[in-house]
Amino acid sequence: MDKAYNISDISFDKEFMIVRVDNILLKIRINEASVKLAKANDAERHDFKISPSGYGIHWNGLDEDLSINGLMKIAKY
């Protein structure tokens, strides 16, 4: 299966989530992306899995899924 995107890094900096997608850095306001992530603590935010297809990110403990397409729409480049 071909990957939709290559997600190589996800980090958090204060109110931002920073995601490297296909060697492009996306900077996303957490509260714009997800209410659940905005309310989560650091441990919960860092407990994620990238989908094997590269379409999205899943936080099992928060029961939250975010698509890369959706994040790209609200990202600051």
MARDOBA-502963 format. One record per residue (C-alpha): x, y, z. Coordinates in steps of 0.05 Angstrom, whole numbers, plus 5000, padded with zeros to 4 digits. Layout:
BEGIN
XYZ...
! end
This chain:
BEGIN
500050005000502650694983502851205038498551825032503552235072510152125107509252385178516252395208515452805272510053065319511553525377507954025421510154725440505555105487499155205447501854905382502454215353508154175303507753625251512953465198509253205137513053035073518853465100514154065109513254345179506054475198504654905259497554815284494055155343491954575387485354895406483554965332485154235317481853895376478254065441480553395469487853545454487154245482484753965549489753385550496053365592503053265562503052505572496252435537498552885479504852465469501051805469499351775395500151305336500951515264496551115217500550625174497550945111499751635133492751915131492252115203494152095276490451725332490551855407487851215439487251495509483352095484479351715432481452245381483152195308485752765265486852725190492953035157488353345105484453695160490753925196493654205132487454645123488554995190496154985193500855575193506755445146
! end
